[in-house]
């Protein structure tokens, strides 16, 4: 498969280099200088400056990542593959190099390798939405190949044509509109590459060939039911009978004073308490992670936690245990924590600054929690 058009590469480069400017201040000027050179189309100078930087800091993941971007933009696909492959070996905890490898493999129509790389990215970070989207693209390409082959072997198979047409419409709805081809279709374009590694250059993101999949929004919280019933109408008083002249008027009955109604007891501020409990649960989770307290960290996740790619809970826990204990020091800081509570469900959104050994990553994260007994437990984790 050929690479995406030049216009797409321009968008890729801009996203990758713009994100580079948000890295840590330690070497921000060096990253910015290389980014500016690439933005100006001076790829040879950018590569020279990147190589000079890497002489004194050969393991720096940010500049190595940028070097891979430069190699791809220069058309040196094999060298870019080698660069990102080495990054996955030296920093297996980063999902973005796997994602970029998948894009490069897909550009060479090596979809099995692309699938394997994306599965590794998701295994490393189950909340990496771009890898999930790209994996869907790769599966669609593999399906397109299989359907095309089936149609080639048996052109009379009426069930294959519509399936192939649906895949074509996914990747090129304008061209396929109103068409239902019964012959093998060309494979869709290469999947998108993206990723936010603020301490390592953000992975470039080509304009996706698939339409953006809308993010499913949680159903709106229904307001408390308000009674619209009107009070019962008061029956009109019966007409007084005509007075009898000879009868003495009856004495008036003493008015009965109704007992004063007791005020309804004030409801406890359960919403504020739930908000506070969720915040405590989230911060305890971060503290356990930073303290390399694996037991406390894993205990923050509920039994219904969505593990990546259907991985068993025991396998996921063992992988997390190895990643945490392999670090000599971990720092996890949460900023701009925003919490919303809806009954027994809650969502916490925040910026997470993670540092471990030579790695530093800053990202937006969301945690979905549910209340189990008197505890709030994580059931879903995603990076935005």
N, C-alpha and C positions, 0 to 999 in steps of 0.2 A: 504494500500500500504506500502511496506517495504521501509526503508530508503535507500538512495543511498549507493553504495559500499564504503569501507574504503578509497579507492584511492580518491574518490570524496570528502570525509570528510577532507582528508589532504589538498586538494586544498582550501576548504572552510576556514579552520582554518588559512592557510597562508595568504589569502587575508584579512581576518578580522583583524588578529593581526598585519600584516605589516602596514595596514592603521592606526592602533592605535598609532603607533610611530610618526605620524605627528600631534598629537594634541598639544594644547597649553602647554607652558612650566610650568604652575603652578603645574600640577600633572603628568607631562610627565613621570617621573621616576617610579611613582607608576603604571601607565598603562603599561609601558615597562616591568616592573618586572613581572606583571601578564601575559603579553603576552608571555614572554620568558618561563615562567613555563608551560603554555599551549603548547607552541611549543615543549617543551621537553617531553610532555606527562604527566607532573606532575599535573594532574587536581585537585587532592585533595589539594595540596599545593596552587595552584592558587586560588581555592575557599576560602581557609582559609585567604589568603592575601586580596582577594576582600572583604570578610566579615569584616575583620579588618578595612579596609579603609572606608567601609560604616557605621561603628559604629559612626564615627565622622562626616561623610557627607552622611547621608542616602538618600538624594535626588539627589546625583550626577548622572546625566544621563549616563556619560561615563562608570563609573564602573558598574552601574546597567546593562548597555547593555552588557558589557563584561561578567558579571555574567550569563546572559541569554545564551551567546555563550558557556560558560563553561558547563552549565546545559545541553544544547543540545548535546555537544560533549561527555558528560558523560552518555548519554542515558536517561536523566531525562526529557523527553519531557513535561510531565505535569507541572513540576516546571518551565521549560523554558517558556511555554505558560503563566503561571501565572506572571512571571517576565515581559515579553513583554506586557502583558495586562495592568499591572499596569503602565508601561511606557507610554502607549497610554493614560491612564487616567490622568497622571501627566503632560505629555508633548504632548497634542493632536496636536500640530503644527509640530511634527516630523513624517514624513511618513515612516521612516525605521522600527520602531517597528511593524507597521501594516504589512509591507512587510514580516517581519520575522514570524509574526503570521500566515500569509497565507501559508508560506512554511511548518511550523509545522502542520497546519491543513491539508494541502495537503498530507503530509506524513502519515496522519491517514485516508486518503481518505474522509475527510470532505470538499468536494470541494465547497459546498455552503458557508460554513464559510470562506474558503479561498477566494472565490470571494468577499464576503462582506468586508473582511479586505483589499483586494487590491483596491477595490473601494474607501474605506476611505483614503488609501494612496494617490491615485490619486486626490481625492477631496482636500486633504491637500496640495499636491504639484502637480499641473497638468503637470509639466514638468519632473516628475520622470519617466524616460524612463524604468527603470527596472521593476517598478510596471506595466506599460503598457504591457511589454513583458510577465511578469508572468501571468497577467490577460488573455492574449491570450492563454498561456499554460493551464490555468485552464478551459477556455471555451472549448479548444480542448479535455480535459479529460471528461468534461461533455458531449460533443458531442459523444465521444467514448462510454461512458456508454449508452447514448440514442440509438445510432446505434446498439450497441451490444444487447440491450434489444429488439429492433425492429426485429433484425435478429433471436433472440431466439423465439420470438412470431410468426414470419412468415419467415421461411427459404427460401421460394420461392420468396421473394421480391428481384428482381435482382438489384434494384437501391441502396440498402443499402451496399452491399458488396464493391463496388468500393469506396464509401465514407469512409468506415471504413479502407480500405486499404490505402487511401491517408493520413489519420491521422496517421496510423502506420508508413508510410514512413517518415512523418515529424519528428517523434521522434526517429526512428531507421532506417535510410535509407539504411544502409549496410545490415541489416538482412532482410529487406523487399524488397530488390532489385529483380526485376523480379517476385515477388509474388503478387498475387491478391487474398487474402483469401476471402472465403465466409462465414467464421464462425466468431464468436465473438473474437476479439483480446484482448490481455491483455492491461491494461491501461498503458499509458506512464509514464515515471519517474517523480518525483516531480519537480516542476518548480524551477528556480534559485532564490536565495536570494542574494541581494546585496544592496549597498547604501553607500554614502559618507556623514558621519556626523562627520567632523573633530573635533568638540567639543564633540561629542558623538561617541563611537566607530562605525566604519563603519560596516554596516550590512554584515554578511558573505554571500558569493556568491558561492553556489555550481556550479560545472560545469554544464552548461545548457544542458538539455536533448534535447531541440530543437536546430537546427543549428542556429548560430548567424544570425539574420536578418540584411542584409546589410543596412546601413544607406543611405537613398536616398540623393544623392548629387544634389545641385542646378545645372541647366544646365550651361555649361560654357558660359561666356560672349563672345558674338560674336564680333570680331574686326570690326572696322569701315570699310565700304566697300571701297576697293581700286580699282580704275579703271584700267583695264588691256588693254584698247583699245589703239591701236597705232595711232600716228598722221597720218592724211591723207597724202598720198604720193604727193609730188609736181610734177605737170605735167612738163615733160621736155620742155624746151624752143623750139619753132618752129624754123626750120632751116632758117637762113637769106637768103633772095632772092639774086641772083647774082646781083652785082652792074651794073648800066647802065653807060656807059662811058660818054655819053653826058650830063647826068643830074648832076646838082650841089648837093653836099651832104646837106641834111636837117640839120638845127642846132639841137644840142642835147637838149632834154627836161631837164629842171631843176629838179633835184631829189627832191622828196617830203619827208620831214622829218616827220615820224609818231609822234603823240603826246605821250609823256611818259605815260606808264600805271600807274594808281594809285595803290599804295600798298593796299592789302586787309587788312581791319581792324582787329586788333588782337582780338581773341576770349577771353572773360573773363574766368578767371580760375574757372569755375563752379564746377569742381570736388573738388578742395580744399575747396571751400565754402560749398559744400554739406557735406564733411567730417567734417568740423567744426560744422555745424548745427546739424549733427547727434550726435556728441560728447556732444554738449550742451544739447540736448534733453535727452540723457542717464544720464548725471550727474544731470540734474534737476529732473528726475524721482527718482534717489537715494536720493537727498536732501529732496524731499517731503516725501519720505518714512521715512527717519531718523527723520524728523521734526514732524512725525505723522500727516502730512497734508493730510488727506484722499482725500479731493477734488482735490488737485494738483496731488496726486499719481494716482488716477483713471483717471484723465484727460490725463495722459500720454499714455493711451491705446486707440487704435482706435476702431471704431464700429465693425470692422471685427475681433477683437481679438478672438482667438480660446480658449474658456473657457473649463475647464476640463469636460470630459465625457458628453458633450452635456448640461451641466448646463446652465440655463438661465443667461443672463448678469446681471439681477437684483439680482439673488440669489448669483452669484459669487461676485458682488460688496458688498453685505451685509455681506458676510463671510469675505472678506478682511477688511471691515470696523471694524468688531468686533475684528479681530486678531490684527489690528494695534492699535486701541484705548485701548485694554486691557493691552498693555505694558506700563509700567511707563517710560521706556527709550529705545530708539532704536538707534543703530549705524550701518550704512551701508557704507563700504569703498570699492572702486573699484580699482583694480590693473591690470596692464598689459592690458589696454584697447586697443583692436585692431578692427578697423572699416574698412569695405569694402563697397563701394557704387557702384551700378549698375543702373543707371538711377534714377527711383523713388523708388527703393528698396535698403535697406541697411541691413547689419548684424553687430552687435557689440558683440564681445567676450571678456570676462574678468574674473578675479578672484574676487569673491564677499566675503567679510568678514562681516558677519551679527552677531550682538550681541543684545540681548534683555533680560533684567532681568538676569536670571541664565543661559540662553542658548547662546551658541556661535557656529556658523556654518560657515565654509569656503568651498566654492565650485566654480567650473567653471560654468559660465552661458553664454548663448547666447540669444540675443534679435534680432528678425527680425522686421524691421520697414519699413513703407511705407510713402511716402510724400503725405500729404493731405493739399492742399492749400500751405501755407508757413510753415507748421509744419510737423515734423517727429513723427509718432505715432507707438506704439508697437502693432504688430498683432500676435506675437508668442513669447513664453518665454519657454526656456528649460534649464535644468541643466545637465551638462556633467559629 
